[in-house]
Amino acid sequence: MLTDRARKMQRILFNLYRHEAVYLDRQRLAWITGLSEAEIDTVIYELEEQGHVVQKEGLLQVIEGWEHPPARMPNFA
């Protein structure tokens, strides 16, 4: 489950870059989100840990643009 900050960052990254691999402009993201650059790094790490983004050689790529709800178990009465 993503935090509100992580969910907001995920949507912004997806809307800005879609599935392209890009070098992050942390100053632009700080301006858009209202977060500090340190907070941005923390949120991106959280997104990477949960498999929503991938970082490789300084590039960031968005894998999913939204969080999937947890699977529901069938309710058998």
URSUL-V780137 format. One record per pair of residues at least 12 apart in sequence whose ideal C-beta (glycine too) atoms are under 6 Angstrom apart, sorted by the first residue. I is the first residue (numbers start at 0). GAP is how many residues later the second one is. Records with the same first field share a line. If there is no record, write none. Layout:
BEGIN
I: GAP, GAP
END
This chain:
BEGIN
1: 65
4: 38
5: 37, 40, 41
8: 34
9: 37, 42
11: 20
12: 49
13: 48, 51
16: 45
20: 38, 40
23: 36
25: 14
51: 12
END
